[in-house]
Amino acid sequence: MEAITLRQLRALDAVAQARSITGAAQALGLTAPAVHSQLRVLEDAVGAALVFRDGAHAFQPTPAGEALLLGARRADAALRAALGDIEALQQGRAGRVVLAVVSTAKYFVPALVAELGRSLPGIEIILRVGNRDWVVAALRDGTVDMAITGRPPREPRVTAADIGPHPHVLIAPPAHPLAVLPEVPAQAILAEPLILREPGSGTRLLAQRFLDRLGEGQSYAAIEMDSNETIKQAVMAGLGIALISAHTVADELKSRRLVALRRPDLPIIRRWFLLHREDTPPTGAAGTVWQDILSREGRFLPAA
């Protein structure tokens, strides 16, 4: 194996195609003695004759030559495919991209990833979901290529692109006494059990700021839950009310299983951002995915 070179294999293939040393030399841009020499070295390496002259003085591959040609052509095809793959990677048409999203975004990002898969079939997109603290840590550690989240973090330093509005609503069951009010008083909200996400969640941070602003620091009864799904079910069961992303309850609001309470300061409109670490701008496949997501201009966001 160590003695066989691509040049020798190409010389053998050229002789088999041209049926002559001279024709092979012309095809390869070499002299006839150079082609003959490469054939002799190749035959010495494999320990068998690879070509013979038939009655018309044309060169034909021997059975050993046919076997080696088959392997050489397969190897050549594999190398060409590998070079094509490398070109695709360099041009951003192939590769693997890790996208991290906050858990609130899981209600629309899977559909986005499916659309990306259809438009970018050569790129594998790995979706990872966690709360805001986890996403920020993943960006800081460099274990993801990009992320979709709400408010961009201060650290690590990131480049953030606004991809659309992110409304938050205060939800209650349809039969709740506050559901019929044209404007819910602040004290009526603070008197209700309030269901919050776990520490580290961006939704929890937003809810705490909203409630602190309503009550100017007044205490309130809070229940902690670690997922939007659990919060929705708890509110529908009458356990309390909650400030939550409208994108997580779009179906429930449409079907009237939940209602959004009315106040002049609601909904709270935040923004969704696509971001990457400032010191590692996306290239190759990551750059292609970044541009594709931005080109959609937030059309993948649920109607709230």
N, C-alpha and C positions, 0 to 999 in steps of 0.2 A: 504493500500500500504506500509506503513512504517513498518508493522510487517512481511511482506513477504521477505524471503531471497532466494538467489540463491541456497543455500544448500538444503532448503526445496523443492524447485521446482525440483532440481536434484533427490532428494529422491523419489518424486512422479513419475517422469519419469522412474526412475530405477525400481520401483515397477510395473509400467504399462508394462515395457519391460520384466521383469523377471517373472511376474505374481505371485511373492511371496515376502514376507519380507526378508526371508533368502537369496534368490537369489539376491535381490537388495543390501543387506548388503555386500555380497561377491563382487558384481560389484563395489561398492563404497569404499570398504576397511573399512567398519564400522561394528559395532555389530548390530544384529537384533533389540535389544531394542533402539539403537540410531536412527535407521531408523524409527521405530514405533513412537518414541517420536517426530521426525521432522514432521511426517504426522499428528499427533494429533495437534501440534501447528499450522500447516498450515490450518487444518480444522477449528480450533478455529478462525483463522484470517479471513477466508473467510465466516465463518458462514454456512458451508454446508459440508456434507459428500463427500469425494473425491474418495474413493475406497470402494468396497464391495466384499465379497466372494461369488463366484457362487457355484453351486452344487458340483463342483469337488474340492472345497476348494482352488481354485486359485483366486487371487485378480484381479479385473477388475475395471477400472475407472468408476465412475458414470457420468451422463451427465455433472454435475458441474466439475468433475475431467477432462473430455474430453475438456471442454471449457478452463479450466486453463492450461491444457497441450498445447493446441493450441497456447495460448498466450505466454507461457513459451518458446516453441520451436521457435516462431517468434522472441522473445527477444534474445534468445541464438544466433540465426542466425545473428541478427543485431549486437550483441556484437562482434561476431567473425569477421564480415565484418569490424567493426570499428577497431578492433585490426589489421586486415590485412591492412587497410588504414594507420594506424599509422606506421606499419612496412615499408610500401611502402614510406611514407614520410621520415622516418629515413634513408632508403636506397637510397633516391634520385630518386625513380621511380614514385613519385607523388608530386604534389604541384603546386605552382603558382610562376612564375618568371617574373619580370618586366625588360624589355630590352629597354634602351634608345638609340636612334641613331641620329646622325646629319642628317639634311634634305638631304644632298647629298647621304647618304647611303640608302635612301628610294627606290632607283632604283634597289637594289638587295636584301635588307634585307627581304622584304615580302616573296620572294621565299625561302630564308633561313629559315624563321619562319615556312613556310608550310612544308619544309623538316623535320624540328625538330619535328613538330606535328606528322608527320608520323612515325618517328623513336622513339619518346618519347610520346606515346599516353596518358599516365597518367599525363603529365605535361601541365599545362595551361601557355602559354607564352603571356604576355601583351606587345605589342609594342607601344612605345611612341616616337614621332619624334619632334625635335626642332632644333634651331641653336646651335652652339657650346657653347655659353654662357649659354643657357638653360640646355644643357646636363651636363655641369660642375656644375651648381647650383643644379641639381637633384642629382648628385653624392655626392656633399657636404652635402645636406640635408638628404641623406639616403632614398630618396623616390623611388630609382630604385636599382636593384640588380647588374646590370652591364651595360656597354655601349659600343657602337662601334663608334669610332670617329677617327680623324686624330691625330695630335700632342697631346700627353697626357698633361694634365694640371700640373702645379707645385703645385697648391692647389685645392682640397684636394690631399694628397699624395695617389697615386694609384699604383696598380700592373698592368702593361700593357704587353700584349702578341701581338707580330707582327703577323697579319693574312694575309698580302699580300700587293703588290704594289698598289699605288694610283696615277696614272698619271694625270697631268693637262695639258690641251692644250689651245692654243689661237685660238678661232673660228671666222670664218667669213662666209658670204654667198658665194656660189660657183662662182658667177659672180663678186666678189669683186676684184679690181685691185691687191691687195696684194696676192690673192690666187694663182696667176701664178708665183710668184717670187720664185726662188730656196732658197733664204735667205732674209727674211724681215728685212730691216734696223731698228734700234732702233727708230730713229727719225720718220720713217713712222708710227710706232705703236703709238708713243706719239702724233702724229698729228690727229689720229682718235678719235672719241668719244668712250670712254671706259665704258662699262657697268659693274657695280660692285654690289655685294650682299650688304645687309644691315649691319650696324655695329653689331658686335657680331658673325658674320659668319667667320668660319675658311677660307673659300674660298676667302672672301674679304681681310683678313689679308695677305694671300699668294699673291693675285693679287697686293696689295699695295706694298709689298716688292719687287716683280718682277719689277713693274713699276718704283719704286724709284731706283732700281739698274740700269735699262736701262737708265734713264734720270739723274741719280746722283742728285736727288732732284728736277728736273725740273717739273713744273706744267703741268697738262693735264686736258682735259675736261672729266668729269665723270658724268654718269647717274646711279642713285641708284635704284635697284629693289630688292624685298624681296623674290624671289623664282627662282630656276633654270629654271623652266618651262617658266616663264615670260622672263627671259634672253634669252633662246633659241629662243622663238618666236620673240623677239625684234631683235636679230641678223639676223634671217632669213628674217625679214622685211627690213633690211638695216639700222637699227637705230644706229648701232655701232658694235664694236668687243668686245670680252670678254675672259678672262681667266677663265676656268671652268673645273671641274672634267671630265675626259674622260669617266668615268663611267656613267655620266648623259647624254652624247650625243653619246653613242655607236651606237644606231640605226640611228641617224641622219647622222653620219659620214659614216656609211655603205651604206646608201641610197643616199649619196651625197646631202642631203638637207643642210648640213653644211660641211665646210672643215677646217682642222687644218693647220694653217699657219706654215711655216717652218723656224726654226732658230736652230743653234747649241745648244742653251741652252733650247730648248723645245723638247719633253714635260718635264715638271718639275715632277720628280718622288718623291712623298711622300709615306707614308706607312699608311695602315689601322691598327688600334689597337683595340683589345678587352680588356676592363679594368674594374677593380672593385676597390673600396676603399681599401687601404692597411690594414686598421684596421678592415675590415669586409670581410674576404675571403669567397667565396661562398661555402655553405654547402648544403646538401640535394639536392633538385631539382635544385637549382642554380648551385651547383657544377657539377651536371650531364650535364646541358646545357652548362656550361663553357667548360667541357672536350669534349663534342660532337662538338661544334663549332671549337675548336682547331684541333680536329681529321680530319676535312674536309680540312685543309691546304689551305684555300683560294680558293678552287675549285668553290665556289659559286660566286666569283667575276666575273663581266662581262669581256669578252675579249675586250680589247681596241685596 
